[in-house]
Structure formats: structure tokens, C-alpha cells
Amino acid sequence: MNILGVKPQYRRKGLGRFLLVDGMKWVAERGMDSTRIGVYAKNEKALDLYLSLGFEKDRSSLWLEKKLK
């Protein structure tokens, strides 16, 4: 698993979008035809970014969580 994040002081400047677009180009150049991103449902700004880049919600996956303590 890889994590991409942008520090709060650098958000809303297009850096995350640039990194995602560049990363998708890199993946495509290596012959892959799709990519998958996970995002917390409450992270609306990230979700909006992903949707604006053409990602679609995948109804075939579901993550479950159980607190142990």
C-alpha cells in the first residue's frame, strides 16, 4: 500500500492534483490500464478531487472495521 498526502499548509494549491495526474501518466506508460484509490468516506475534499479526475465509486468493494479496544 502507498499513501499520498499533502501537508495542510500546501493544500488547495493544485499539488495533490499534479501528483495524481503525473502518477497516473507514469502508471499508464508502464502498460497498466487502471488504478484504484482508497479514501475515507469522511474525507470529502479528497473524494471530490478523485471524482473530478474521473475516478468512479466502486460498488464491488467494501471495507469493514472493528475496534478491538
PDB file with SEQRES, HELIX, SHEET and CRYST1 records, atoms N, CA, C and O in Angstrom:
SEQRES   1 A   69  MET ASN ILE LEU GLY VAL LYS PRO GLN TYR ARG ARG LYS          
SEQRES   2 A   69  GLY LEU GLY ARG PHE LEU LEU VAL ASP GLY MET LYS TRP          
SEQRES   3 A   69  VAL ALA GLU ARG GLY MET ASP SER THR ARG ILE GLY VAL          
SEQRES   4 A   69  TYR ALA LYS ASN GLU LYS ALA LEU ASP LEU TYR LEU SER          
SEQRES   5 A   69  LEU GLY PHE GLU LYS ASP ARG SER SER LEU TRP LEU GLU          
SEQRES   6 A   69  LYS LYS LEU LYS                                              
HELIX    1 AA1 PRO A    8  TYR A   10  5                                   3    
HELIX    2 AA2 LEU A   15  GLU A   29  1                                  15    
HELIX    3 AA3 GLU A   44  SER A   52  1                                   9    
CRYST1    1.000    1.000    1.000  90.00  90.00  90.00 P 1           1          
ATOM      1  N   MET A   1       0.851  -1.172   0.000  1.00  0.00           N  
ATOM      2  CA  MET A   1       0.000   0.000   0.000  1.00  0.00           C  
ATOM      3  C   MET A   1       0.895   1.233   0.000  1.00  0.00           C  
ATOM      4  O   MET A   1       1.909   1.277   0.696  1.00  0.00           O  
ATOM      5  N   ASN A   2       0.511   2.225  -0.782  1.00  0.00           N  
ATOM      6  CA  ASN A   2       1.203   3.504  -0.830  1.00  0.00           C  
ATOM      7  C   ASN A   2       0.232   4.592  -0.410  1.00  0.00           C  
ATOM      8  O   ASN A   2      -0.969   4.512  -0.669  1.00  0.00           O  
ATOM      9  N   ILE A   3       0.764   5.593   0.232  1.00  0.00           N  
ATOM     10  CA  ILE A   3      -0.076   6.698   0.701  1.00  0.00           C  
ATOM     11  C   ILE A   3       0.445   7.990   0.105  1.00  0.00           C  
ATOM     12  O   ILE A   3       1.644   8.267   0.135  1.00  0.00           O  
ATOM     13  N   LEU A   4      -0.465   8.771  -0.433  1.00  0.00           N  
ATOM     14  CA  LEU A   4      -0.142  10.089  -0.955  1.00  0.00           C  
ATOM     15  C   LEU A   4      -0.868  11.096  -0.091  1.00  0.00           C  
ATOM     16  O   LEU A   4      -2.078  10.994   0.113  1.00  0.00           O  
ATOM     17  N   GLY A   5      -0.146  12.050   0.407  1.00  0.00           N  
ATOM     18  CA  GLY A   5      -0.765  13.096   1.210  1.00  0.00           C  
ATOM     19  C   GLY A   5      -0.063  14.415   0.969  1.00  0.00           C  
ATOM     20  O   GLY A   5       1.085  14.450   0.528  1.00  0.00           O  
ATOM     21  N   VAL A   6      -0.758  15.491   1.260  1.00  0.00           N  
ATOM     22  CA  VAL A   6      -0.197  16.831   1.138  1.00  0.00           C  
ATOM     23  C   VAL A   6      -0.363  17.516   2.486  1.00  0.00           C  
ATOM     24  O   VAL A   6      -1.458  17.539   3.048  1.00  0.00           O  
ATOM     25  N   LYS A   7       0.723  18.071   3.000  1.00  0.00           N  
ATOM     26  CA  LYS A   7       0.671  18.761   4.290  1.00  0.00           C  
ATOM     27  C   LYS A   7      -0.341  19.898   4.222  1.00  0.00           C  
ATOM     28  O   LYS A   7      -0.494  20.541   3.184  1.00  0.00           O  
ATOM     29  N   PRO A   8      -1.034  20.143   5.342  1.00  0.00           N  
ATOM     30  CA  PRO A   8      -2.098  21.163   5.344  1.00  0.00           C  
ATOM     31  C   PRO A   8      -1.698  22.521   4.753  1.00  0.00           C  
ATOM     32  O   PRO A   8      -2.492  23.139   4.044  1.00  0.00           O  
ATOM     33  N   GLN A   9      -0.500  22.982   5.031  1.00  0.00           N  
ATOM     34  CA  GLN A   9      -0.108  24.313   4.557  1.00  0.00           C  
ATOM     35  C   GLN A   9       0.080  24.373   3.042  1.00  0.00           C  
ATOM     36  O   GLN A   9       0.171  25.460   2.472  1.00  0.00           O  
ATOM     37  N   TYR A  10       0.138  23.204   2.383  1.00  0.00           N  
ATOM     38  CA  TYR A  10       0.311  23.169   0.932  1.00  0.00           C  
ATOM     39  C   TYR A  10      -0.950  22.729   0.187  1.00  0.00           C  
ATOM     40  O   TYR A  10      -0.944  22.631  -1.040  1.00  0.00           O  
ATOM     41  N   ARG A  11      -2.011  22.468   0.913  1.00  0.00           N  
ATOM     42  CA  ARG A  11      -3.259  22.023   0.282  1.00  0.00           C  
ATOM     43  C   ARG A  11      -3.943  23.164  -0.439  1.00  0.00           C  
ATOM     44  O   ARG A  11      -3.697  24.339  -0.167  1.00  0.00           O  
ATOM     45  N   ARG A  12      -4.815  22.786  -1.370  1.00  0.00           N  
ATOM     46  CA  ARG A  12      -5.626  23.735  -2.149  1.00  0.00           C  
ATOM     47  C   ARG A  12      -4.771  24.587  -3.085  1.00  0.00           C  
ATOM     48  O   ARG A  12      -5.151  25.705  -3.435  1.00  0.00           O  
ATOM     49  N   LYS A  13      -3.618  24.056  -3.487  1.00  0.00           N  
ATOM     50  CA  LYS A  13      -2.729  24.764  -4.413  1.00  0.00           C  
ATOM     51  C   LYS A  13      -2.498  23.953  -5.696  1.00  0.00           C  
ATOM     52  O   LYS A  13      -1.715  24.359  -6.555  1.00  0.00           O  
ATOM     53  N   GLY A  14      -3.171  22.826  -5.822  1.00  0.00           N  
ATOM     54  CA  GLY A  14      -3.038  22.006  -7.021  1.00  0.00           C  
ATOM     55  C   GLY A  14      -1.950  20.943  -6.949  1.00  0.00           C  
ATOM     56  O   GLY A  14      -1.751  20.201  -7.910  1.00  0.00           O  
ATOM     57  N   LEU A  15      -1.250  20.859  -5.833  1.00  0.00           N  
ATOM     58  CA  LEU A  15      -0.159  19.901  -5.710  1.00  0.00           C  
ATOM     59  C   LEU A  15      -0.660  18.453  -5.746  1.00  0.00           C  
ATOM     60  O   LEU A  15      -0.095  17.615  -6.449  1.00  0.00           O  
ATOM     61  N   GLY A  16      -1.717  18.166  -4.991  1.00  0.00           N  
ATOM     62  CA  GLY A  16      -2.273  16.812  -4.986  1.00  0.00           C  
ATOM     63  C   GLY A  16      -2.752  16.391  -6.363  1.00  0.00           C  
ATOM     64  O   GLY A  16      -2.514  15.262  -6.793  1.00  0.00           O  
ATOM     65  N   ARG A  17      -3.427  17.299  -7.054  1.00  0.00           N  
ATOM     66  CA  ARG A  17      -3.904  17.019  -8.415  1.00  0.00           C  
ATOM     67  C   ARG A  17      -2.714  16.733  -9.336  1.00  0.00           C  
ATOM     68  O   ARG A  17      -2.735  15.770 -10.102  1.00  0.00           O  
ATOM     69  N   PHE A  18      -1.675  17.574  -9.257  1.00  0.00           N  
ATOM     70  CA  PHE A  18      -0.494  17.380 -10.090  1.00  0.00           C  
ATOM     71  C   PHE A  18       0.130  16.010  -9.832  1.00  0.00           C  
ATOM     72  O   PHE A  18       0.457  15.288 -10.775  1.00  0.00           O  
ATOM     73  N   LEU A  19       0.297  15.650  -8.560  1.00  0.00           N  
ATOM     74  CA  LEU A  19       0.916  14.369  -8.219  1.00  0.00           C  
ATOM     75  C   LEU A  19       0.084  13.194  -8.728  1.00  0.00           C  
ATOM     76  O   LEU A  19       0.632  12.214  -9.232  1.00  0.00           O  
ATOM     77  N   LEU A  20      -1.233  13.294  -8.595  1.00  0.00           N  
ATOM     78  CA  LEU A  20      -2.098  12.214  -9.079  1.00  0.00           C  
ATOM     79  C   LEU A  20      -2.048  12.077 -10.597  1.00  0.00           C  
ATOM     80  O   LEU A  20      -1.915  10.971 -11.121  1.00  0.00           O  
ATOM     81  N   VAL A  21      -2.152  13.190 -11.292  1.00  0.00           N  
ATOM     82  CA  VAL A  21      -2.128  13.149 -12.756  1.00  0.00           C  
ATOM     83  C   VAL A  21      -0.786  12.611 -13.245  1.00  0.00           C  
ATOM     84  O   VAL A  21      -0.742  11.764 -14.137  1.00  0.00           O  
ATOM     85  N   ASP A  22       0.302  13.100 -12.666  1.00  0.00           N  
ATOM     86  CA  ASP A  22       1.619  12.622 -13.061  1.00  0.00           C  
ATOM     87  C   ASP A  22       1.778  11.138 -12.742  1.00  0.00           C  
ATOM     88  O   ASP A  22       2.343  10.388 -13.538  1.00  0.00           O  
ATOM     89  N   GLY A  23       1.288  10.719 -11.593  1.00  0.00           N  
ATOM     90  CA  GLY A  23       1.355   9.310 -11.222  1.00  0.00           C  
ATOM     91  C   GLY A  23       0.555   8.424 -12.161  1.00  0.00           C  
ATOM     92  O   GLY A  23       0.991   7.327 -12.513  1.00  0.00           O  
ATOM     93  N   MET A  24      -0.625   8.904 -12.569  1.00  0.00           N  
ATOM     94  CA  MET A  24      -1.444   8.121 -13.499  1.00  0.00           C  
ATOM     95  C   MET A  24      -0.772   8.009 -14.860  1.00  0.00           C  
ATOM     96  O   MET A  24      -0.862   6.969 -15.511  1.00  0.00           O  
ATOM     97  N   LYS A  25      -0.097   9.072 -15.295  1.00  0.00           N  
ATOM     98  CA  LYS A  25       0.660   9.001 -16.556  1.00  0.00           C  
ATOM     99  C   LYS A  25       1.772   7.959 -16.440  1.00  0.00           C  
ATOM    100  O   LYS A  25       1.983   7.164 -17.356  1.00  0.00           O  
ATOM    101  N   TRP A  26       2.471   7.968 -15.324  1.00  0.00           N  
ATOM    102  CA  TRP A  26       3.570   7.034 -15.096  1.00  0.00           C  
ATOM    103  C   TRP A  26       3.062   5.594 -15.153  1.00  0.00           C  
ATOM    104  O   TRP A  26       3.687   4.731 -15.770  1.00  0.00           O  
ATOM    105  N   VAL A  27       1.937   5.346 -14.511  1.00  0.00           N  
ATOM    106  CA  VAL A  27       1.344   4.005 -14.497  1.00  0.00           C  
ATOM    107  C   VAL A  27       0.930   3.594 -15.914  1.00  0.00           C  
ATOM    108  O   VAL A  27       1.197   2.471 -16.343  1.00  0.00           O  
ATOM    109  N   ALA A  28       0.278   4.507 -16.632  1.00  0.00           N  
ATOM    110  CA  ALA A  28      -0.171   4.199 -17.997  1.00  0.00           C  
ATOM    111  C   ALA A  28       1.007   3.910 -18.924  1.00  0.00           C  
ATOM    112  O   ALA A  28       0.928   3.022 -19.774  1.00  0.00           O  
ATOM    113  N   GLU A  29       2.100   4.658 -18.762  1.00  0.00           N  
ATOM    114  CA  GLU A  29       3.285   4.439 -19.599  1.00  0.00           C  
ATOM    115  C   GLU A  29       3.902   3.058 -19.373  1.00  0.00           C  
ATOM    116  O   GLU A  29       4.664   2.576 -20.212  1.00  0.00           O  
ATOM    117  N   ARG A  30       3.585   2.431 -18.264  1.00  0.00           N  
ATOM    118  CA  ARG A  30       4.115   1.112 -17.961  1.00  0.00           C  
ATOM    119  C   ARG A  30       3.122   0.006 -18.302  1.00  0.00           C  
ATOM    120  O   ARG A  30       3.288  -1.141 -17.888  1.00  0.00           O  
ATOM    121  N   GLY A  31       2.090   0.363 -19.060  1.00  0.00           N  
ATOM    122  CA  GLY A  31       1.183  -0.631 -19.597  1.00  0.00           C  
ATOM    123  C   GLY A  31      -0.036  -0.960 -18.749  1.00  0.00           C  
ATOM    124  O   GLY A  31      -0.830  -1.822 -19.126  1.00  0.00           O  
ATOM    125  N   MET A  32      -0.196  -0.305 -17.632  1.00  0.00           N  
ATOM    126  CA  MET A  32      -1.375  -0.583 -16.812  1.00  0.00           C  
ATOM    127  C   MET A  32      -2.541   0.258 -17.307  1.00  0.00           C  
ATOM    128  O   MET A  32      -2.365   1.414 -17.693  1.00  0.00           O  
ATOM    129  N   ASP A  33      -3.737  -0.329 -17.293  1.00  0.00           N  
ATOM    130  CA  ASP A  33      -4.876   0.380 -17.851  1.00  0.00           C  
ATOM    131  C   ASP A  33      -5.866   0.889 -16.803  1.00  0.00           C  
ATOM    132  O   ASP A  33      -6.905   1.446 -17.156  1.00  0.00           O  
ATOM    133  N   SER A  34      -5.556   0.705 -15.534  1.00  0.00           N  
ATOM    134  CA  SER A  34      -6.439   1.233 -14.496  1.00  0.00           C  
ATOM    135  C   SER A  34      -5.664   1.403 -13.198  1.00  0.00           C  
ATOM    136  O   SER A  34      -4.572   0.862 -13.030  1.00  0.00           O  
ATOM    137  N   THR A  35      -6.240   2.149 -12.307  1.00  0.00           N  
ATOM    138  CA  THR A  35      -5.658   2.329 -10.984  1.00  0.00           C  
ATOM    139  C   THR A  35      -6.799   2.426  -9.976  1.00  0.00           C  
ATOM    140  O   THR A  35      -7.934   2.736 -10.337  1.00  0.00           O  
ATOM    141  N   ARG A  36      -6.493   2.163  -8.737  1.00  0.00           N  
ATOM    142  CA  ARG A  36      -7.508   2.161  -7.686  1.00  0.00           C  
ATOM    143  C   ARG A  36      -7.016   3.022  -6.535  1.00  0.00           C  
ATOM    144  O   ARG A  36      -5.840   2.983  -6.173  1.00  0.00           O  
ATOM    145  N   ILE A  37      -7.922   3.795  -5.971  1.00  0.00           N  
ATOM    146  CA  ILE A  37      -7.600   4.667  -4.837  1.00  0.00           C  
ATOM    147  C   ILE A  37      -8.593   4.384  -3.726  1.00  0.00           C  
ATOM    148  O   ILE A  37      -9.792   4.246  -3.971  1.00  0.00           O  
ATOM    149  N   GLY A  38      -8.095   4.299  -2.522  1.00  0.00           N  
ATOM    150  CA  GLY A  38      -8.953   4.185  -1.350  1.00  0.00           C  
ATOM    151  C   GLY A  38      -9.001   5.526  -0.633  1.00  0.00           C  
ATOM    152  O   GLY A  38      -7.998   6.235  -0.562  1.00  0.00           O  
ATOM    153  N   VAL A  39     -10.145   5.864  -0.115  1.00  0.00           N  
ATOM    154  CA  VAL A  39     -10.314   7.140   0.584  1.00  0.00           C  
ATOM    155  C   VAL A  39     -11.353   6.962   1.683  1.00  0.00           C  
ATOM    156  O   VAL A  39     -12.346   6.257   1.501  1.00  0.00           O  
ATOM    157  N   TYR A  40     -11.123   7.596   2.810  1.00  0.00           N  
ATOM    158  CA  TYR A  40     -12.123   7.574   3.878  1.00  0.00           C  
ATOM    159  C   TYR A  40     -13.358   8.354   3.425  1.00  0.00           C  
ATOM    160  O   TYR A  40     -13.237   9.431   2.840  1.00  0.00           O  
ATOM    161  N   ALA A  41     -14.518   7.819   3.691  1.00  0.00           N  
ATOM    162  CA  ALA A  41     -15.764   8.444   3.248  1.00  0.00           C  
ATOM    163  C   ALA A  41     -15.910   9.866   3.781  1.00  0.00           C  
ATOM    164  O   ALA A  41     -16.521  10.712   3.127  1.00  0.00           O  
ATOM    165  N   LYS A  42     -15.364  10.133   4.946  1.00  0.00           N  
ATOM    166  CA  LYS A  42     -15.473  11.468   5.546  1.00  0.00           C  
ATOM    167  C   LYS A  42     -14.515  12.481   4.920  1.00  0.00           C  
ATOM    168  O   LYS A  42     -14.642  13.680   5.164  1.00  0.00           O  
ATOM    169  N   ASN A  43     -13.565  12.015   4.120  1.00  0.00           N  
ATOM    170  CA  ASN A  43     -12.588  12.907   3.500  1.00  0.00           C  
ATOM    171  C   ASN A  43     -13.170  13.458   2.199  1.00  0.00           C  
ATOM    172  O   ASN A  43     -12.769  13.066   1.103  1.00  0.00           O  
ATOM    173  N   GLU A  44     -14.120  14.371   2.346  1.00  0.00           N  
ATOM    174  CA  GLU A  44     -14.884  14.870   1.209  1.00  0.00           C  
ATOM    175  C   GLU A  44     -14.025  15.620   0.195  1.00  0.00           C  
ATOM    176  O   GLU A  44     -14.257  15.510  -1.009  1.00  0.00           O  
ATOM    177  N   LYS A  45     -13.040  16.378   0.664  1.00  0.00           N  
ATOM    178  CA  LYS A  45     -12.204  17.136  -0.274  1.00  0.00           C  
ATOM    179  C   LYS A  45     -11.390  16.195  -1.156  1.00  0.00           C  
ATOM    180  O   LYS A  45     -11.277  16.413  -2.362  1.00  0.00           O  
ATOM    181  N   ALA A  46     -10.819  15.142  -0.552  1.00  0.00           N  
ATOM    182  CA  ALA A  46     -10.064  14.170  -1.355  1.00  0.00           C  
ATOM    183  C   ALA A  46     -11.006  13.443  -2.305  1.00  0.00           C  
ATOM    184  O   ALA A  46     -10.669  13.232  -3.470  1.00  0.00           O  
ATOM    185  N   LEU A  47     -12.165  13.064  -1.826  1.00  0.00           N  
ATOM    186  CA  LEU A  47     -13.141  12.373  -2.674  1.00  0.00           C  
ATOM    187  C   LEU A  47     -13.532  13.248  -3.857  1.00  0.00           C  
ATOM    188  O   LEU A  47     -13.622  12.767  -4.986  1.00  0.00           O  
ATOM    189  N   ASP A  48     -13.764  14.529  -3.600  1.00  0.00           N  
ATOM    190  CA  ASP A  48     -14.099  15.452  -4.688  1.00  0.00           C  
ATOM    191  C   ASP A  48     -12.970  15.523  -5.717  1.00  0.00           C  
ATOM    192  O   ASP A  48     -13.224  15.557  -6.921  1.00  0.00           O  
ATOM    193  N   LEU A  49     -11.728  15.546  -5.240  1.00  0.00           N  
ATOM    194  CA  LEU A  49     -10.576  15.578  -6.151  1.00  0.00           C  
ATOM    195  C   LEU A  49     -10.568  14.331  -7.027  1.00  0.00           C  
ATOM    196  O   LEU A  49     -10.437  14.435  -8.246  1.00  0.00           O  
ATOM    197  N   TYR A  50     -10.705  13.163  -6.425  1.00  0.00           N  
ATOM    198  CA  TYR A  50     -10.666  11.917  -7.181  1.00  0.00           C  
ATOM    199  C   TYR A  50     -11.794  11.849  -8.205  1.00  0.00           C  
ATOM    200  O   TYR A  50     -11.579  11.441  -9.347  1.00  0.00           O  
ATOM    201  N   LEU A  51     -12.981  12.246  -7.800  1.00  0.00           N  
ATOM    202  CA  LEU A  51     -14.112  12.237  -8.732  1.00  0.00           C  
ATOM    203  C   LEU A  51     -13.880  13.213  -9.882  1.00  0.00           C  
ATOM    204  O   LEU A  51     -14.249  12.927 -11.021  1.00  0.00           O  
ATOM    205  N   SER A  52     -13.265  14.371  -9.590  1.00  0.00           N  
ATOM    206  CA  SER A  52     -13.006  15.358 -10.642  1.00  0.00           C  
ATOM    207  C   SER A  52     -11.976  14.857 -11.651  1.00  0.00           C  
ATOM    208  O   SER A  52     -11.911  15.357 -12.773  1.00  0.00           O  
ATOM    209  N   LEU A  53     -11.179  13.879 -11.257  1.00  0.00           N  
ATOM    210  CA  LEU A  53     -10.183  13.297 -12.149  1.00  0.00           C  
ATOM    211  C   LEU A  53     -10.704  12.059 -12.876  1.00  0.00           C  
ATOM    212  O   LEU A  53      -9.950  11.374 -13.567  1.00  0.00           O  
ATOM    213  N   GLY A  54     -11.991  11.777 -12.717  1.00  0.00           N  
ATOM    214  CA  GLY A  54     -12.604  10.680 -13.461  1.00  0.00           C  
ATOM    215  C   GLY A  54     -12.715   9.363 -12.728  1.00  0.00           C  
ATOM    216  O   GLY A  54     -13.196   8.382 -13.296  1.00  0.00           O  
ATOM    217  N   PHE A  55     -12.277   9.314 -11.471  1.00  0.00           N  
ATOM    218  CA  PHE A  55     -12.453   8.084 -10.699  1.00  0.00           C  
ATOM    219  C   PHE A  55     -13.938   7.886 -10.416  1.00  0.00           C  
ATOM    220  O   PHE A  55     -14.684   8.855 -10.273  1.00  0.00           O  
ATOM    221  N   GLU A  56     -14.355   6.650 -10.338  1.00  0.00           N  
ATOM    222  CA  GLU A  56     -15.747   6.308 -10.053  1.00  0.00           C  
ATOM    223  C   GLU A  56     -15.817   5.456  -8.806  1.00  0.00           C  
ATOM    224  O   GLU A  56     -14.899   4.690  -8.513  1.00  0.00           O  
ATOM    225  N   LYS A  57     -16.902   5.589  -8.078  1.00  0.00           N  
ATOM    226  CA  LYS A  57     -17.098   4.767  -6.886  1.00  0.00           C  
ATOM    227  C   LYS A  57     -17.278   3.324  -7.303  1.00  0.00           C  
ATOM    228  O   LYS A  57     -18.056   3.022  -8.209  1.00  0.00           O  
ATOM    229  N   ASP A  58     -16.565   2.441  -6.647  1.00  0.00           N  
ATOM    230  CA  ASP A  58     -16.598   1.016  -6.954  1.00  0.00           C  
ATOM    231  C   ASP A  58     -17.564   0.336  -5.991  1.00  0.00           C  
ATOM    232  O   ASP A  58     -17.306   0.261  -4.790  1.00  0.00           O  
ATOM    233  N   ARG A  59     -18.644  -0.144  -6.510  1.00  0.00           N  
ATOM    234  CA  ARG A  59     -19.663  -0.773  -5.658  1.00  0.00           C  
ATOM    235  C   ARG A  59     -19.358  -2.236  -5.363  1.00  0.00           C  
ATOM    236  O   ARG A  59     -20.119  -2.895  -4.655  1.00  0.00           O  
ATOM    237  N   SER A  60     -18.239  -2.759  -5.906  1.00  0.00           N  
ATOM    238  CA  SER A  60     -17.926  -4.167  -5.675  1.00  0.00           C  
ATOM    239  C   SER A  60     -17.009  -4.371  -4.477  1.00  0.00           C  
ATOM    240  O   SER A  60     -16.752  -5.508  -4.081  1.00  0.00           O  
ATOM    241  N   SER A  61     -16.512  -3.281  -3.896  1.00  0.00           N  
ATOM    242  CA  SER A  61     -15.609  -3.393  -2.748  1.00  0.00           C  
ATOM    243  C   SER A  61     -16.241  -2.764  -1.510  1.00  0.00           C  
ATOM    244  O   SER A  61     -16.988  -1.789  -1.593  1.00  0.00           O  
ATOM    245  N   LEU A  62     -15.926  -3.339  -0.390  1.00  0.00           N  
ATOM    246  CA  LEU A  62     -16.424  -2.813   0.874  1.00  0.00           C  
ATOM    247  C   LEU A  62     -15.386  -3.106   1.939  1.00  0.00           C  
ATOM    248  O   LEU A  62     -14.946  -4.247   2.080  1.00  0.00           O  
ATOM    249  N   TRP A  63     -14.994  -2.099   2.683  1.00  0.00           N  
ATOM    250  CA  TRP A  63     -14.046  -2.277   3.780  1.00  0.00           C  
ATOM    251  C   TRP A  63     -14.829  -2.313   5.076  1.00  0.00           C  
ATOM    252  O   TRP A  63     -15.721  -1.492   5.293  1.00  0.00           O  
ATOM    253  N   LEU A  64     -14.507  -3.237   5.914  1.00  0.00           N  
ATOM    254  CA  LEU A  64     -15.144  -3.359   7.228  1.00  0.00           C  
ATOM    255  C   LEU A  64     -14.114  -3.105   8.304  1.00  0.00           C  
ATOM    256  O   LEU A  64     -12.932  -3.400   8.129  1.00  0.00           O  
ATOM    257  N   GLU A  65     -14.564  -2.558   9.414  1.00  0.00           N  
ATOM    258  CA  GLU A  65     -13.656  -2.250  10.510  1.00  0.00           C  
ATOM    259  C   GLU A  65     -14.305  -2.643  11.829  1.00  0.00           C  
ATOM    260  O   GLU A  65     -15.514  -2.503  12.014  1.00  0.00           O  
ATOM    261  N   LYS A  66     -13.481  -3.132  12.731  1.00  0.00           N  
ATOM    262  CA  LYS A  66     -13.959  -3.463  14.068  1.00  0.00           C  
ATOM    263  C   LYS A  66     -12.926  -2.956  15.060  1.00  0.00           C  
ATOM    264  O   LYS A  66     -11.757  -3.333  14.984  1.00  0.00           O  
ATOM    265  N   LYS A  67     -13.339  -2.112  15.981  1.00  0.00           N  
ATOM    266  CA  LYS A  67     -12.460  -1.616  17.031  1.00  0.00           C  
ATOM    267  C   LYS A  67     -12.212  -2.748  18.025  1.00  0.00           C  
ATOM    268  O   LYS A  67     -13.153  -3.408  18.468  1.00  0.00           O  
ATOM    269  N   LEU A  68     -10.958  -2.968  18.370  1.00  0.00           N  
ATOM    270  CA  LEU A  68     -10.609  -4.056  19.271  1.00  0.00           C  
ATOM    271  C   LEU A  68     -10.419  -3.564  20.698  1.00  0.00           C  
ATOM    272  O   LEU A  68     -10.422  -4.366  21.631  1.00  0.00           O  
ATOM    273  N   LYS A  69     -10.260  -2.296  20.876  1.00  0.00           N  
ATOM    274  CA  LYS A  69     -10.101  -1.721  22.226  1.00  0.00           C  
ATOM    275  C   LYS A  69     -10.844  -0.440  22.364  1.00  0.00           C  
ATOM    276  O   LYS A  69     -10.820   0.177  23.429  1.00  0.00           O  
TER     277      LYS A  69                                                      
END                                                                             
